[in-house]
Amino acid sequence: MVMTMAGIGVGLSFDLFRAGRGFAHPRSWVLHHSDLVFRCSISVFLAAALGYGN
C-alpha cells in the first residue's frame, strides 16, 4: 500500500513538474538541471517510502 501511494504521488508530481515546465519555457541547460534535481528528489522520496514500507 505504501509503494502504491508513493507511485501515485510520483506520478502526480511528475505531471505537475511537466506542466510547470511547459508554462515557464526555460532554456535547455535549465531543463537538464531541473530534470536532474527532480530525479534525485524522487529517488530520495522513493527510497524513504521503500524503507518505510519494508
SVG drawing of the C-alpha trace seen along z (x, -y; Angstrom):
<svg xmlns="http://www.w3.org/2000/svg" viewBox="-2 -31 25 36">
<polyline fill="none" stroke="black" stroke-width="0.4" points="0.0,0.0 2.9,-2.4 4.5,-1.8 1.2,-2.2 0.6,-5.6 4.2,-6.6 3.8,-5.7 0.6,-7.8 2.5,-10.7 5.4,-10.4 3.0,-10.3 1.2,-13.4 4.4,-15.3 5.8,-14.4 2.6,-15.7 2.8,-19.0 6.5,-19.2 5.9,-18.9 3.0,-21.3 5.1,-23.9 7.9,-23.4 5.6,-23.9 4.4,-27.3 7.9,-28.6 9.7,-27.8 13.2,-27.6 16.5,-27.4 17.9,-24.0 20.5,-23.9 17.9,-24.8 15.8,-21.9 18.6,-19.4 19.4,-20.7 15.7,-20.7 15.3,-17.1 18.4,-16.1 17.1,-17.7 13.6,-16.2 15.0,-12.7 17.3,-13.0 14.5,-14.2 12.1,-11.5 14.8,-8.9 15.2,-10.0 11.4,-10.0 11.1,-6.5 14.0,-5.2 12.3,-6.5 9.0,-5.1 10.6,-1.7 12.3,-1.7 9.2,-2.7 7.1,-0.1 9.6,2.6"/>
</svg>
